[in-house]
Amino acid sequence: MLIDLIRANRSYRRFDETHKVTKEQLLDMIEHARLSASAANLQNLKFYLSCDEQTNALVYSQLSWAGYLRYWDGPVPGERPPAYVLVLAPVSTSKYHMLDVGIASQSILLAATEAGLGGCMIASIKKRYHTP
Ligand SMILES: Cc1cc2nc3c(=O)[nH]c(=O)nc-3n(C[C@H](O)[C@H](O)[C@H](O)COP(=O)(O)O)c2cc1C
């Protein structure tokens, strides 16, 4: 039942880093996003997949975890995510791009949950904003 999948899809922030997530598994997740709705059917989003140690470390260094838990700095080595899906939206093409990002991200996380994995949406990233 969909409701069970939604219940199981909590925000996980500590992981078994030795559990490998393959590129094929990530591709299956973004297939769920690809088939999800997008404003005006523009299908503008791009996805960047990371499941190797070096790229994972680079992605991790740009993330902020549960800012409201001030006593916790995020997962320590060994319990960091073994994979990431970066959801990228070109700012200039649709005023609804953030809705598209939300829908795609939920589809990805539900697919991950169905595959027996867990994840967390992270919007708090150390990025430089592009101002059009
Ligand atoms: C749009 C969005 C952005 C989020 N950004 C972050 C984030 O930057 N860091 C983080 O640790 N959690 C982030 N979360 C996870 C929420 O904090 C989490 O969904 C909320 O605490 C509820 O917990 P639950 O999903 O386990 O029910 C984000 C969730 C959403 C929907």
The ligand as a Tripos MOL2 file, in Angstrom:
@<TRIPOS>MOLECULE
LIG
   31    33     1     0     0
SMALL
NO_CHARGES

@<TRIPOS>ATOM
      1 C1         12.3530   20.4630    1.0000 C.3       1 LIG1
      2 C2         13.0320   19.7420    2.1480 C.ar      1 LIG1
      3 C3         14.3000   20.1520    2.5090 C.ar      1 LIG1
      4 C4         14.9720   19.4890    3.5640 C.ar      1 LIG1
      5 N1         16.2500   19.8760    3.8700 N.ar      1 LIG1
      6 C5         16.9050   19.2470    4.8730 C.ar      1 LIG1
      7 C6         18.2560   19.6140    5.1990 C.ar      1 LIG1
      8 O1         18.8410   20.5000    4.5850 O.2       1 LIG1
      9 N2         18.8850   18.9280    6.1860 N.ar      1 LIG1
     10 C7         18.2670   17.9120    6.8670 C.ar      1 LIG1
     11 O2         18.9080   17.3170    7.7380 O.2       1 LIG1
     12 N3         16.9840   17.5560    6.5980 N.ar      1 LIG1
     13 C8         16.2860   18.1840    5.6220 C.ar      1 LIG1
     14 N4         15.0050   17.8160    5.3100 N.ar      1 LIG1
     15 C9         14.3560   16.7200    6.0550 C.3       1 LIG1
     16 C10        13.3110   17.2660    7.0320 C.3       1 LIG1
     17 O3         13.9520   17.9030    8.1020 O.3       1 LIG1
     18 C11        12.4340   16.0720    7.5240 C.3       1 LIG1
     19 O4         11.6480   15.6470    6.4450 O.3       1 LIG1
     20 C12        11.5610   16.4280    8.6860 C.3       1 LIG1
     21 O5         12.3690   16.6340    9.8160 O.3       1 LIG1
     22 C13        10.5340   15.3260    9.0100 C.3       1 LIG1
     23 O6         11.1810   14.1270    9.3620 O.3       1 LIG1
     24 P1         10.7020   12.7680    8.7450 P.3       1 LIG1
     25 O7         10.8870   12.8790    7.2520 O.co2     1 LIG1
     26 O8         11.5810   11.7100    9.3640 O.co2     1 LIG1
     27 O9          9.2640   12.5740    9.1100 O.co2     1 LIG1
     28 C14        14.3250   18.4390    4.2740 C.ar      1 LIG1
     29 C15        13.0310   18.0470    3.8930 C.ar      1 LIG1
     30 C16        12.4000   18.6920    2.8370 C.ar      1 LIG1
     31 C17        11.0110   18.2360    2.4270 C.3       1 LIG1
@<TRIPOS>BOND
     1     1     2 1
     2     2     3 ar
     3     2    30 ar
     4     3     4 ar
     5     4     5 ar
     6     4    28 ar
     7     5     6 ar
     8     6     7 ar
     9     6    13 1
    10     7     8 2
    11     7     9 ar
    12     9    10 ar
    13    10    11 2
    14    10    12 ar
    15    12    13 ar
    16    13    14 ar
    17    14    15 1
    18    14    28 ar
    19    15    16 1
    20    16    17 1
    21    16    18 1
    22    18    19 1
    23    18    20 1
    24    20    21 1
    25    20    22 1
    26    22    23 1
    27    23    24 1
    28    24    25 2
    29    24    26 1
    30    24    27 1
    31    28    29 ar
    32    29    30 ar
    33    30    31 1
@<TRIPOS>SUBSTRUCTURE
     1 LIG1         1 GROUP 0 **** ****
